[in-house]
């Protein structure tokens, strides 16, 4: 039996779930610039899971602490 791999990139619904929020709340924070914009993969928009985890843990995408 093959182990399931964790996703590297997710859609807005799954990105919102990672941060325990509704998709509309997540999109609102993206639109406000609080969260990063998605990466285009072909016709799809996806968010980098590692980047979202880093932000949720208090580190900006560049690796420094977020100033709240």
VODREN-498201 format. One record per residue: residue in three letters; z, y, x of N, C-alpha, C in turn. Coordinates in steps of 0.02 Angstrom, whole numbers, plus 32768, in hexadecimal, padded with zeros to 4 digits. Layout:
# residues N
<site><rest>Ala</rest><n_z>Z</n_z><n_y>Y</n_y><n_x>X</n_x><ca_z>Z</ca_z><ca_y>Y</ca_y><ca_x>X</ca_x><c_z>Z</c_z><c_y>Y</c_y><c_x>X</c_x></site>
...
//
This chain:
# residues 68
<site><rest>Unk</rest><n_z>8000</n_z><n_y>7FC5</n_y><n_x>802B</n_x><ca_z>8000</ca_z><ca_y>8000</ca_y><ca_x>8000</ca_x><c_z>8000</c_z><c_y>803E</c_y><c_x>802D</c_x></site>
<site><rest>Unk</rest><n_z>7FD2</n_z><n_y>806B</n_y><n_x>801F</n_x><ca_z>7FCC</ca_z><ca_y>80A8</ca_y><ca_x>8047</ca_x><c_z>7FFC</c_z><c_y>80DD</c_y><c_x>802E</c_x></site>
<site><rest>Unk</rest><n_z>801E</n_z><n_y>80FE</n_y><n_x>805C</n_x><ca_z>804C</ca_z><ca_y>8134</ca_y><ca_x>804A</ca_x><c_z>8025</c_z><c_y>8170</c_y><c_x>8032</c_x></site>
<site><rest>Unk</rest><n_z>8040</n_z><n_y>8193</n_y><n_x>8002</n_x><ca_z>801F</ca_z><ca_y>81CF</ca_y><ca_x>7FE9</ca_x><c_z>802C</c_z><c_y>8209</c_y><c_x>8019</c_x></site>
<site><rest>Unk</rest><n_z>7FF8</n_z><n_y>822D</n_y><n_x>802A</n_x><ca_z>7FFE</ca_z><ca_y>8266</ca_y><ca_x>8057</ca_x><c_z>8012</c_z><c_y>82A5</c_y><c_x>8030</c_x></site>
<site><rest>Unk</rest><n_z>803B</n_z><n_y>82CE</n_y><n_x>804E</n_x><ca_z>804C</ca_z><ca_y>830E</ca_y><ca_x>802F</ca_x><c_z>8010</c_z><c_y>833C</c_y><c_x>8035</c_x></site>
<site><rest>Unk</rest><n_z>8003</n_z><n_y>8365</n_y><n_x>8002</n_x><ca_z>7FC9</ca_z><ca_y>8392</ca_y><ca_x>8005</ca_x><c_z>7FD3</c_z><c_y>83C9</c_y><c_x>8039</c_x></site>
<site><rest>Unk</rest><n_z>7F9C</n_z><n_y>83DC</n_y><n_x>8057</n_x><ca_z>7F9C</ca_z><ca_y>8414</ca_y><ca_x>8086</ca_x><c_z>7F92</c_z><c_y>8456</c_y><c_x>8062</c_x></site>
<site><rest>Unk</rest><n_z>7F69</n_z><n_y>8455</n_y><n_x>802D</n_x><ca_z>7F59</ca_z><ca_y>848F</ca_y><ca_x>8004</ca_x><c_z>7F60</c_z><c_y>847C</c_y><c_x>7FBB</c_x></site>
<site><rest>Unk</rest><n_z>7F75</n_z><n_y>84AC</n_y><n_x>7F91</n_x><ca_z>7F7F</ca_z><ca_y>849F</ca_y><ca_x>7F4A</ca_x><c_z>7F62</c_z><c_y>84D7</c_y><c_x>7F20</c_x></site>
<site><rest>Unk</rest><n_z>7F54</n_z><n_y>84C8</n_y><n_x>7EE0</n_x><ca_z>7F3D</ca_z><ca_y>84FB</ca_y><ca_x>7EB2</ca_x><c_z>7F77</c_z><c_y>8527</c_y><c_x>7E9B</c_x></site>
<site><rest>Unk</rest><n_z>7F69</n_z><n_y>8559</n_y><n_x>7E73</n_x><ca_z>7F9E</ca_z><ca_y>8589</ca_y><ca_x>7E60</ca_x><c_z>7FD5</c_z><c_y>8568</c_y><c_x>7E37</c_x></site>
<site><rest>Unk</rest><n_z>7FC4</n_z><n_y>8538</n_y><n_x>7E0D</n_x><ca_z>7FF6</ca_z><ca_y>8515</ca_y><ca_x>7DE4</ca_x><c_z>8027</c_z><c_y>84EF</c_y><c_x>7E10</c_x></site>
<site><rest>Unk</rest><n_z>800D</n_z><n_y>84CB</n_y><n_x>7E41</n_x><ca_z>8038</ca_z><ca_y>84A5</ca_y><ca_x>7E6D</ca_x><c_z>805D</c_z><c_y>84D2</c_y><c_x>7E9F</c_x></site>
<site><rest>Unk</rest><n_z>803E</n_z><n_y>8508</n_y><n_x>7EB4</n_x><ca_z>805F</ca_z><ca_y>8538</ca_y><ca_x>7EE0</ca_x><c_z>809B</c_z><c_y>8557</c_y><c_x>7EBB</c_x></site>
<site><rest>Unk</rest><n_z>8090</n_z><n_y>8569</n_y><n_x>7E7C</n_x><ca_z>80C7</ca_z><ca_y>8584</ca_y><ca_x>7E54</ca_x><c_z>80FF</c_z><c_y>8551</c_y><c_x>7E4D</c_x></site>
<site><rest>Unk</rest><n_z>80EE</n_z><n_y>8512</n_y><n_x>7E41</n_x><ca_z>8120</ca_z><ca_y>84DE</ca_y><ca_x>7E3A</ca_x><c_z>8149</c_z><c_y>84D6</c_y><c_x>7E7A</c_x></site>
<site><rest>Unk</rest><n_z>8128</n_z><n_y>84DD</n_y><n_x>7EB4</n_x><ca_z>814C</ca_z><ca_y>84D8</ca_y><ca_x>7EF4</ca_x><c_z>8182</c_z><c_y>850D</c_y><c_x>7EF9</c_x></site>
<site><rest>Unk</rest><n_z>8176</n_z><n_y>8547</n_y><n_x>7EDA</n_x><ca_z>81A5</ca_z><ca_y>857F</ca_y><ca_x>7EDC</ca_x><c_z>81CF</c_z><c_y>8584</c_y><c_x>7E9C</c_x></site>
<site><rest>Unk</rest><n_z>81CA</n_z><n_y>8551</n_y><n_x>7E71</n_x><ca_z>81EF</ca_z><ca_y>854D</ca_y><ca_x>7E32</ca_x><c_z>81E4</c_z><c_y>858B</c_y><c_x>7E06</c_x></site>
<site><rest>Unk</rest><n_z>81A4</n_z><n_y>859C</n_y><n_x>7DFD</n_x><ca_z>8193</ca_z><ca_y>85D3</ca_y><ca_x>7DD0</ca_x><c_z>8156</c_z><c_y>85C1</c_y><c_x>7DA6</c_x></site>
<site><rest>Unk</rest><n_z>814B</n_z><n_y>85E9</n_y><n_x>7D74</n_x><ca_z>8110</ca_z><ca_y>85DF</ca_y><ca_x>7D49</ca_x><c_z>80D2</c_z><c_y>85F7</c_y><c_x>7D6D</c_x></site>
<site><rest>Unk</rest><n_z>8097</n_z><n_y>85D9</n_y><n_x>7D5F</n_x><ca_z>805A</ca_z><ca_y>85EF</ca_y><ca_x>7D80</ca_x><c_z>804C</c_z><c_y>863A</c_y><c_x>7D78</c_x></site>
<site><rest>Unk</rest><n_z>805B</n_z><n_y>8656</n_y><n_x>7D3D</n_x><ca_z>804F</ca_z><ca_y>869D</ca_y><ca_x>7D33</ca_x><c_z>807D</c_z><c_y>86C7</c_y><c_x>7D60</c_x></site>
<site><rest>Unk</rest><n_z>80BB</n_z><n_y>86B1</n_y><n_x>7D69</n_x><ca_z>80E9</ca_z><ca_y>86D4</ca_y><ca_x>7D96</ca_x><c_z>80CF</c_z><c_y>86D1</c_y><c_x>7DDE</c_x></site>
<site><rest>Unk</rest><n_z>80B9</n_z><n_y>8696</n_y><n_x>7DF2</n_x><ca_z>809E</ca_z><ca_y>868C</ca_y><ca_x>7E35</ca_x><c_z>8062</c_z><c_y>86B9</c_y><c_x>7E40</c_x></site>
<site><rest>Unk</rest><n_z>8033</n_z><n_y>86B9</n_y><n_x>7E11</n_x><ca_z>7FF7</ca_z><ca_y>86E3</ca_y><ca_x>7E17</ca_x><c_z>8009</c_z><c_y>872C</c_y><c_x>7E1A</c_x></site>
<site><rest>Unk</rest><n_z>803B</n_z><n_y>8740</n_y><n_x>7DF3</n_x><ca_z>8051</ca_z><ca_y>8786</ca_y><ca_x>7DF4</ca_x><c_z>806A</c_z><c_y>879A</c_y><c_x>7E39</c_x></site>
<site><rest>Unk</rest><n_z>8090</n_z><n_y>876F</n_y><n_x>7E5A</n_x><ca_z>80A9</ca_z><ca_y>877D</ca_y><ca_x>7E9D</ca_x><c_z>8071</c_z><c_y>877E</c_y><c_x>7ED0</c_x></site>
<site><rest>Unk</rest><n_z>803F</n_z><n_y>8754</n_y><n_x>7EC5</n_x><ca_z>8003</ca_z><ca_y>8756</ca_y><ca_x>7EF1</ca_x><c_z>7FDF</c_z><c_y>8798</c_y><c_x>7EE8</c_x></site>
<site><rest>Unk</rest><n_z>7FD5</n_z><n_y>87AC</n_y><n_x>7EAA</n_x><ca_z>7FB2</ca_z><ca_y>87EB</ca_y><ca_x>7E9B</ca_x><c_z>7FD8</c_z><c_y>8828</c_y><c_x>7EB7</c_x></site>
<site><rest>Unk</rest><n_z>801B</n_z><n_y>8824</n_y><n_x>7EB8</n_x><ca_z>8044</ca_z><ca_y>885B</ca_y><ca_x>7ED3</ca_x><c_z>8046</c_z><c_y>885B</c_y><c_x>7F1F</c_x></site>
<site><rest>Unk</rest><n_z>802D</n_z><n_y>8826</n_y><n_x>7F3E</n_x><ca_z>802F</ca_z><ca_y>8821</ca_y><ca_x>7F86</ca_x><c_z>806F</c_z><c_y>8804</c_y><c_x>7FA2</c_x></site>
<site><rest>Unk</rest><n_z>809C</n_z><n_y>87ED</n_y><n_x>7F76</n_x><ca_z>80DB</ca_z><ca_y>87CF</ca_y><ca_x>7F8C</ca_x><c_z>80CE</c_z><c_y>8789</c_y><c_x>7FA9</c_x></site>
<site><rest>Unk</rest><n_z>80A0</n_z><n_y>8765</n_y><n_x>7F8B</n_x><ca_z>808C</ca_z><ca_y>8723</ca_y><ca_x>7FA4</ca_x><c_z>8043</c_z><c_y>8728</c_y><c_x>7FBC</c_x></site>
<site><rest>Unk</rest><n_z>8030</n_z><n_y>86FC</n_y><n_x>7FEA</n_x><ca_z>7FEC</ca_z><ca_y>86FF</ca_y><ca_x>8007</ca_x><c_z>7FB5</c_z><c_y>86EE</c_y><c_x>7FD5</c_x></site>
<site><rest>Unk</rest><n_z>7F7B</n_z><n_y>8709</n_y><n_x>7FE1</n_x><ca_z>7F40</ca_z><ca_y>86F8</ca_y><ca_x>7FBA</ca_x><c_z>7F2A</c_z><c_y>86B1</c_y><c_x>7FCD</c_x></site>
<site><rest>Unk</rest><n_z>7F05</n_z><n_y>8691</n_y><n_x>7FA1</n_x><ca_z>7EEF</ca_z><ca_y>864C</ca_y><ca_x>7FB0</ca_x><c_z>7EB8</c_z><c_y>864A</c_y><c_x>7FE4</c_x></site>
<site><rest>Unk</rest><n_z>7EAF</n_z><n_y>860F</n_y><n_x>7FFF</n_x><ca_z>7E77</ca_z><ca_y>8601</ca_y><ca_x>802C</ca_x><c_z>7E3F</c_z><c_y>85E6</c_y><c_x>8001</c_x></site>
<site><rest>Unk</rest><n_z>7E02</n_z><n_y>85FC</n_y><n_x>800E</n_x><ca_z>7DC8</ca_z><ca_y>85E1</ca_y><ca_x>7FEA</ca_x><c_z>7DB1</c_z><c_y>85A2</c_y><c_x>800D</c_x></site>
<site><rest>Unk</rest><n_z>7DAC</n_z><n_y>856C</n_y><n_x>7FE8</n_x><ca_z>7D91</ca_z><ca_y>852D</ca_y><ca_x>8001</ca_x><c_z>7D58</c_z><c_y>851C</c_y><c_x>7FD2</c_x></site>
<site><rest>Unk</rest><n_z>7D1C</n_z><n_y>852C</n_y><n_x>7FE7</n_x><ca_z>7CE3</ca_z><ca_y>8525</ca_y><ca_x>7FBA</ca_x><c_z>7CEB</c_z><c_y>8554</c_y><c_x>7F7F</c_x></site>
<site><rest>Unk</rest><n_z>7CE9</n_z><n_y>8539</n_y><n_x>7F43</n_x><ca_z>7CF2</ca_z><ca_y>8561</ca_y><ca_x>7F06</ca_x><c_z>7D3B</c_z><c_y>8564</c_y><c_x>7EF1</c_x></site>
<site><rest>Unk</rest><n_z>7D67</n_z><n_y>8545</n_y><n_x>7F17</n_x><ca_z>7DAD</ca_z><ca_y>853F</ca_y><ca_x>7F03</ca_x><c_z>7DD9</c_z><c_y>8571</c_y><c_x>7F28</c_x></site>
<site><rest>Unk</rest><n_z>7E0F</n_z><n_y>8586</n_y><n_x>7F06</n_x><ca_z>7E43</ca_z><ca_y>85AF</ca_y><ca_x>7F24</ca_x><c_z>7E80</c_z><c_y>8583</c_y><c_x>7F2D</c_x></site>
<site><rest>Unk</rest><n_z>7E99</n_z><n_y>8580</n_y><n_x>7F6A</n_x><ca_z>7ED3</ca_z><ca_y>8556</ca_y><ca_x>7F78</ca_x><c_z>7F04</c_z><c_y>857A</c_y><c_x>7FA6</c_x></site>
<site><rest>Unk</rest><n_z>7F45</n_z><n_y>856A</n_y><n_x>7F9D</n_x><ca_z>7F79</ca_z><ca_y>8587</ca_y><ca_x>7FC6</ca_x><c_z>7F92</c_z><c_y>8554</c_y><c_x>7FF9</c_x></site>
<site><rest>Unk</rest><n_z>7F9F</n_z><n_y>856C</n_y><n_x>8035</n_x><ca_z>7FB8</ca_z><ca_y>8543</ca_y><ca_x>806B</ca_x><c_z>8002</c_z><c_y>8532</c_y><c_x>805E</c_x></site>
<site><rest>Unk</rest><n_z>8011</n_z><n_y>84F2</n_y><n_x>8055</n_x><ca_z>8054</ca_z><ca_y>84DC</ca_y><ca_x>8045</ca_x><c_z>8085</c_z><c_y>84EF</c_y><c_x>807D</c_x></site>
<site><rest>Unk</rest><n_z>8073</n_z><n_y>84E5</n_y><n_x>80BB</n_x><ca_z>809F</ca_z><ca_y>84F6</ca_y><ca_x>80F3</ca_x><c_z>80B0</c_z><c_y>8541</c_y><c_x>80F3</c_x></site>
<site><rest>Unk</rest><n_z>807F</n_z><n_y>856B</n_y><n_x>80E4</n_x><ca_z>808A</ca_z><ca_y>85B3</ca_y><ca_x>80E3</ca_x><c_z>80BB</c_z><c_y>85C5</c_y><c_x>80AA</c_x></site>
<site><rest>Unk</rest><n_z>80B1</n_z><n_y>85A7</n_y><n_x>806F</n_x><ca_z>80DF</ca_z><ca_y>85B4</ca_y><ca_x>8037</ca_x><c_z>8126</c_z><c_y>859C</c_y><c_x>8047</c_x></site>
<site><rest>Unk</rest><n_z>812C</n_z><n_y>8563</n_y><n_x>8068</n_x><ca_z>816E</ca_z><ca_y>854A</ca_y><ca_x>807B</ca_x><c_z>818F</c_z><c_y>8579</c_y><c_x>80AD</c_x></site>
<site><rest>Unk</rest><n_z>8169</n_z><n_y>8592</n_y><n_x>80DC</n_x><ca_z>8183</ca_z><ca_y>85C1</ca_y><ca_x>810D</ca_x><c_z>819C</c_z><c_y>8600</c_y><c_x>80EC</c_x></site>
<site><rest>Unk</rest><n_z>8176</n_z><n_y>861A</n_y><n_x>80BD</n_x><ca_z>8189</ca_z><ca_y>8657</ca_y><ca_x>8099</ca_x><c_z>81C8</c_z><c_y>864A</c_y><c_x>8070</c_x></site>
<site><rest>Unk</rest><n_z>81CB</n_z><n_y>8611</n_y><n_x>804E</n_x><ca_z>8205</ca_z><ca_y>8600</ca_y><ca_x>8024</ca_x><c_z>8244</c_z><c_y>85F8</c_y><c_x>804E</c_x></site>
<site><rest>Unk</rest><n_z>823C</n_z><n_y>85E5</n_y><n_x>808C</n_x><ca_z>8276</ca_z><ca_y>85DD</ca_y><ca_x>80B9</ca_x><c_z>8289</c_z><c_y>861E</c_y><c_x>80DC</c_x></site>
<site><rest>Unk</rest><n_z>8265</n_z><n_y>8654</n_y><n_x>80CD</n_x><ca_z>8278</ca_z><ca_y>8695</ca_y><ca_x>80E7</ca_x><c_z>824F</c_z><c_y>86AC</c_y><c_x>8123</c_x></site>
<site><rest>Unk</rest><n_z>8218</n_z><n_y>868C</n_y><n_x>8130</n_x><ca_z>81ED</ca_z><ca_y>86A0</ca_y><ca_x>8168</ca_x><c_z>81A9</c_z><c_y>86B4</c_y><c_x>814F</c_x></site>
<site><rest>Unk</rest><n_z>8190</n_z><n_y>86EC</n_y><n_x>8168</n_x><ca_z>814D</ca_z><ca_y>8703</ca_y><ca_x>8155</ca_x><c_z>8119</c_z><c_y>86D4</c_y><c_x>8172</c_x></site>
<site><rest>Unk</rest><n_z>80DC</n_z><n_y>86DA</n_y><n_x>815A</n_x><ca_z>80A5</ca_z><ca_y>86B0</ca_y><ca_x>8171</ca_x><c_z>809B</c_z><c_y>86B6</c_y><c_x>81BC</c_x></site>
<site><rest>Unk</rest><n_z>80AC</n_z><n_y>86F0</n_y><n_x>81D8</n_x><ca_z>80A4</ca_z><ca_y>86FB</ca_y><ca_x>8220</ca_x><c_z>80DD</c_z><c_y>86DC</c_y><c_x>8248</c_x></site>
<site><rest>Unk</rest><n_z>8110</n_z><n_y>86C2</n_y><n_x>8226</n_x><ca_z>8146</ca_z><ca_y>86A1</ca_y><ca_x>8249</ca_x><c_z>8186</c_z><c_y>86CA</c_y><c_x>8250</c_x></site>
<site><rest>Unk</rest><n_z>8185</n_z><n_y>8708</n_y><n_x>823C</n_x><ca_z>81C1</ca_z><ca_y>8732</ca_y><ca_x>8240</ca_x><c_z>81E7</c_z><c_y>8732</c_y><c_x>81FF</c_x></site>
<site><rest>Unk</rest><n_z>8226</n_z><n_y>8748</n_y><n_x>8200</n_x><ca_z>824C</ca_z><ca_y>8749</ca_y><ca_x>81C2</ca_x><c_z>8231</c_z><c_y>877D</c_y><c_x>8191</c_x></site>
<site><rest>Unk</rest><n_z>8236</n_z><n_y>876D</n_y><n_x>8152</n_x><ca_z>8220</ca_z><ca_y>879B</ca_y><ca_x>811E</ca_x><c_z>8256</c_z><c_y>87D0</c_y><c_x>8114</c_x></site>
<site><rest>Unk</rest><n_z>8241</n_z><n_y>880E</n_y><n_x>810F</n_x><ca_z>8270</ca_z><ca_y>8845</ca_y><ca_x>8103</ca_x><c_z>8271</c_z><c_y>8853</c_y><c_x>80B7</c_x></site>
<site><rest>Unk</rest><n_z>82A8</n_z><n_y>8841</n_y><n_x>8097</n_x><ca_z>82AE</ca_z><ca_y>884C</ca_y><ca_x>804F</ca_x><c_z>82CD</c_z><c_y>888F</c_y><c_x>8041</c_x></site>
//
